[in-house]
Amino acid sequence: MSERGTGVLEQYGLEVFRTWRTRGAFLCETSEGLKLLKEWNGSDRRIQFEYEMLSGLSEVGLQVDCCMLNEEGRLISVDEDQTRYVLRDWYEGRECNTRETGEVLTAAKLLAKLHAAFRRLDEEHILERKEEEFLRDQREREAQRELVGMEIGVGEREQPESSIVDLETAEGTFCQSQPEALPGMLERHNRELKRTRSFVKARKKKTDFELVVIGGFEKFYRQAEEAADLSVALPALPENGWCHGEYSHHHVLLGDHVCAVTGFSRVRRYVQVSDLYYFMRKILEKHRWNLKLSRRLLDTYTAVLPLTGEEWKYLYILFLYPEKYWKQMNYYVNSNKAWIPARNVDKLRVLENQFEARTLFLEELKRKAGF
């Protein structure tokens, strides 16, 4: 227990058998199973919101990295250096392997279950109940502390932690800033693409990156324009719900009796198929937009949580927009134009090489969307 920070484990009343370092944190083998100890730089209110959200998900049967209360009933523990830590539940598992089709499909099914669980939190008002329970417990603990303080004659009593006021506030205060509306975002991205192309065309001595841009810009921009036009013409948008915000294979742990989701720092209210898009895009890019795999991913997700017509259309627009291409152009604009790393040139060429395979996937998805 000599490692910096691990002393705070004493505040949890756990028997700790061993600890070892992992990515920016400590894994701890304890009497209550595997735990993850990590510094916390967010607010008290944010971690309280996460606690209520994740304990609600645990209550409906999902394995998540919920934070623990210490012996004083606090979510944040402070060590002798005044560094703040949070202790989370963790699991004996490994990251989802993107090369293993079975594991990827398991992750897709888990995402559908997560979205269904989020909906259940709303339908059964579980978050509201968890909030009430948390506030009631805090009031009881503070009353007990005051009583103890009076008994020992303490003149100044510590102030209670700030608490969640209500869940309406939670959406704006605790989540990432609310995402821009899709039509406005795509239109803005398209203006940026056009400005970048004009800049590149005006350059006299072009780099390898700029030559690749000139050669393939038009086909990507046509897709970008079509996606923006479709987003404006949508008759109705899917309903917003709770989203993971960054669901990828990195946040799925699989093992014996383990199928867990972690990393809820970007949880927010938005269209849930944005999670499905983000996850599938990452996977399909690694598999060169394999049609068979894309079908199986969509079938696996929709077998648990069918998509509405609006959700199919929204999903198609997200996939149609060449986001990865825009990101490379955006990187170029904000970088040193005299030297672009070779890996960025390679990324642009990969997008060019995968264009036809991605277009075949888009044609199939377009039919499903009914465009």
Secondary structure, 3 states (H helix, E strand, C coil): CCCCCHHHHHHHCCCEEEEEEECCEEEEEECCEEEEEEECCCCHHHHHHHHHHHHHHHHCCCEECCECCCCCCCCCEECCCCCEEEEEECCCCEECCCCCHHHHHHHHHHHHHHHHHHHHHHHCCHHHHHHHHHHHHHHHHHHHHHHHHHHHCCCCCCCCCCCCCCHHHHHHHCCCCCCCCHHHHHHHHHHHHHHHHHHHHHCCCCCHHHHHHHHHHHHHHHHHHHHHHHHHHCCCCCCEEEECCCCCHHHEEEECCEEEECCCCCCEEEECHHHHHHHHHHHHHHCCCCHHHHHHHHHHHHHHCCCCHHHHHHHHHHHHCCHHHHHHHHHHHCCCCCCCCHHHHHHHHHHHHCHHHHHHHHHHHHHHHCC
